[in-house]
Every structure is written in C-alpha cells, then in structure tokens.
Amino acid sequence: ITAGSVWVSDHAQIDVAVKFNGTVCFPWVTVFRDIKTSKWLGWFLHAESPNSDHIFQSFYYGVKKYGLPEDIYLDNGKDYRCKDFAGGREQSVKVKHLAQKENSLMKNVGVNVHFALPYNAQTKPVERDFLKIKTFLSKGFVGYRGGKITERPEKLLSEIKDNKIMDFAVFKELFDDFIINFLNKNPSKGKILKGRCPDEVWAEEFKVKRAISSDALKLFCMRTSRPVKIGRNGVYDS
C-alpha cells in the first residue's frame, strides 16, 4: 500500500461539551484518513449525530486537497452503506469490495469500496486516533465528560450551568489546529512510520494523485433522487 492509495473513514463523538445555537452538545467528527501514513486528509466537525451528508462533506474536503484514492475502507453503519455514497452492500458481510450501484459517488469516481467487519472496532485503524484525541486534547478542556460514566467529572454539571464551556466555533478552531499541528506531525515508533510523523512519510511517498476538477467533484457529491417510473403521463414529482 502506498501513501494516498487507500483511505479509511469513521465517526467519533468528542467528549467535550460545547455551546451550539444556544444548546449544549457533544460534537462529532467524521474523518477520512490515509491507511499507510495515518495522516488525516479530510474531516468534518458537526454538532448533530452523524449521517451520510457528513461523509460526503469530509470526503469532499479530502479529495479537493489531495485527489482521489484507489480504495476506501468503511464502517458497516447504514450511513456508510447508503446507495448515494458507496452503492449499498449485500446482506452477507464480505470484507472484499462489492459492485456498487451505477449512480453512487464511489462508482462515478472509480474508487473501490471495502466494508469492515461489523461490531469489530479493531478492524479500523482510525480508532487509535480517536483515543489520542481523548488523551491529548479532550481531557484538557473545560466541559470534558470522560469516555464512560465512571470517568465523568463531578464538576461537569456546574461547568455547563455556569456557562464556562466554549462555543462550537472556538472548539472547531482548536480541534482543526490539533489535527494539523499535533496528530499529523506526531512521530510514531511503529513499523510503518519508524520514528517519523504522518506528514513526513506523506511528503516522501505521495507523488501522483488522481485529480478531479472542483466542478466535477461538487456534482458527484450531490445527492441523487430515488428511481421513478415514467408512465403514460410522464413523471410525477411531488
């Protein structure tokens, strides 16, 4: 596997309370990450629970900057299996990629789709990055709630009640900066990076990208309507 050829994607909820449009929420992130280098390529921080629109948006950010991958490795959730994005999947679970529907985004841009085994977080290497976000970012913020109920600080409710938590926009700036200047630049002693950071390995290996024009990318990322039948009086659109 070469840098930029295979991307993996997943969602994660950030364990930090923030203010969004007058309410308190714990934001989510949807990310596309390079398998070889561990570099985050495209991500989208959002206040609402993840859905397929967030997958389209984060994929758009990644492709706009780095071009198209050859393969993507996806979670088995129904938002990733949506027909507009990956073309759906068969009922029997297979790790190999499946033939996508003709009008899916992945089919149109020529990217092979692979689905992870369901209920098996270890199959997706991006899970380790979410743990790093919790350890090195979330724990240092006012409004941190812990990953589970046993980790929940007693001061959380008072921090929310006293309006000490930050706005979503402020948190987003800090989160983006953390990804760009810490996660992508943090050296690893693993067998792939060998003491280098994701940005270093990416700069050394990533040579050619499958480019796509901005207009074409926007068009492909638009949602498609459901198939309709043409009757004797034409097509009815509600």
Solvent accessible surface area in square Angstrom, and as a share of the most:
residue,aa,sasa,rsa
1,I,131,0.66
2,T,87,0.50
3,A,7,0.06
4,G,9,0.08
5,S,13,0.08
6,V,23,0.13
7,W,2,0.01
8,V,0,0.00
9,S,0,0.00
10,D,10,0.05
11,H,28,0.12
12,A,15,0.12
13,Q,65,0.29
14,I,6,0.03
15,D,20,0.10
16,V,0,0.00
17,A,0,0.00
18,V,0,0.00
19,K,54,0.23
20,F,70,0.29
21,N,133,0.68
22,G,81,0.78
23,T,85,0.50
24,V,67,0.39
25,C,22,0.13
26,F,37,0.16
27,P,0,0.00
28,W,59,0.21
29,V,0,0.00
30,T,0,0.00
31,V,0,0.00
32,F,0,0.00
33,R,4,0.02
34,D,0,0.00
35,I,42,0.22
36,K,43,0.18
37,T,0,0.00
38,S,26,0.17
39,K,17,0.07
40,W,2,0.01
41,L,6,0.03
42,G,2,0.02
43,W,41,0.14
44,F,51,0.21
45,L,5,0.03
46,H,4,0.02
47,A,16,0.12
48,E,90,0.40
49,S,75,0.48
50,P,32,0.20
51,N,61,0.31
52,S,15,0.10
53,D,75,0.39
54,H,7,0.03
55,I,0,0.00
56,F,11,0.05
57,Q,57,0.26
58,S,0,0.00
59,F,0,0.00
60,Y,29,0.11
61,Y,90,0.34
62,G,0,0.00
63,V,3,0.02
64,K,125,0.53
65,K,135,0.57
66,Y,32,0.12
67,G,3,0.03
68,L,18,0.09
69,P,1,0.00
70,E,99,0.44
71,D,24,0.13
72,I,0,0.00
73,Y,38,0.14
74,L,0,0.00
75,D,35,0.18
76,N,14,0.07
77,G,24,0.23
78,K,166,0.71
79,D,26,0.13
80,Y,0,0.00
81,R,70,0.26
82,C,26,0.16
83,K,124,0.52
84,D,22,0.11
85,F,0,0.00
86,A,1,0.01
87,G,1,0.01
88,G,11,0.10
89,R,62,0.23
90,E,90,0.40
91,Q,172,0.76
92,S,64,0.42
93,V,60,0.35
94,K,81,0.34
95,V,76,0.43
96,K,132,0.56
97,H,79,0.35
98,L,15,0.08
99,A,96,0.75
100,Q,24,0.11
101,K,101,0.43
102,E,134,0.60
103,N,66,0.34
104,S,0,0.00
105,L,2,0.01
106,M,0,0.00
107,K,87,0.37
108,N,67,0.35
109,V,12,0.07
110,G,47,0.45
111,V,3,0.02
112,N,61,0.31
113,V,2,0.01
114,H,45,0.20
115,F,2,0.01
116,A,1,0.01
117,L,80,0.40
118,P,46,0.29
119,Y,228,0.87
120,N,51,0.26
121,A,48,0.37
122,Q,160,0.71
123,T,33,0.19
124,K,11,0.05
125,P,29,0.18
126,V,0,0.00
127,E,58,0.26
128,R,147,0.54
129,D,4,0.02
130,F,27,0.11
131,L,112,0.56
132,K,70,0.30
133,I,3,0.02
134,K,43,0.18
135,T,61,0.36
136,F,121,0.50
137,L,19,0.10
138,S,1,0.01
139,K,111,0.47
140,G,73,0.70
141,F,42,0.18
142,V,65,0.37
143,G,0,0.00
144,Y,26,0.10
145,R,44,0.16
146,G,1,0.01
147,G,43,0.41
148,K,124,0.53
149,I,124,0.63
150,T,114,0.66
151,E,66,0.30
152,R,101,0.37
153,P,36,0.23
154,E,174,0.78
155,K,123,0.52
156,L,12,0.06
157,L,139,0.69
158,S,52,0.34
159,E,13,0.06
160,I,46,0.23
161,K,175,0.74
162,D,83,0.43
163,N,96,0.49
164,K,126,0.54
165,I,5,0.03
166,M,36,0.16
167,D,70,0.36
168,F,27,0.11
169,A,67,0.52
170,V,75,0.43
171,F,0,0.00
172,K,74,0.31
173,E,128,0.57
174,L,77,0.38
175,F,0,0.00
176,D,31,0.16
177,D,76,0.40
178,F,19,0.08
179,I,0,0.00
180,I,84,0.43
181,N,79,0.41
182,F,65,0.27
183,L,9,0.04
184,N,5,0.03
185,K,97,0.41
186,N,44,0.23
187,P,82,0.52
188,S,36,0.23
189,K,194,0.82
190,G,36,0.34
191,K,173,0.73
192,I,72,0.37
193,L,13,0.07
194,K,145,0.61
195,G,42,0.40
196,R,67,0.24
197,C,12,0.07
198,P,5,0.03
199,D,33,0.17
200,E,83,0.37
201,V,1,0.00
202,W,21,0.08
203,A,77,0.59
204,E,92,0.41
205,E,61,0.28
206,F,45,0.19
207,K,156,0.66
208,V,133,0.77
209,K,88,0.37
210,R,95,0.35
211,A,81,0.63
212,I,41,0.21
213,S,68,0.44
214,S,54,0.35
215,D,111,0.58
216,A,32,0.25
217,L,2,0.01
218,K,107,0.45
219,L,118,0.59
220,F,62,0.26
221,C,21,0.12
222,M,124,0.55
223,R,108,0.40
224,T,60,0.35
225,S,99,0.64
226,R,211,0.77
227,P,129,0.81
228,V,97,0.56
229,K,190,0.81
230,I,142,0.72
231,G,43,0.41
232,R,237,0.87
233,N,144,0.74
234,G,35,0.33
235,V,78,0.45
236,Y,182,0.69
237,D,128,0.67
238,S,133,0.86
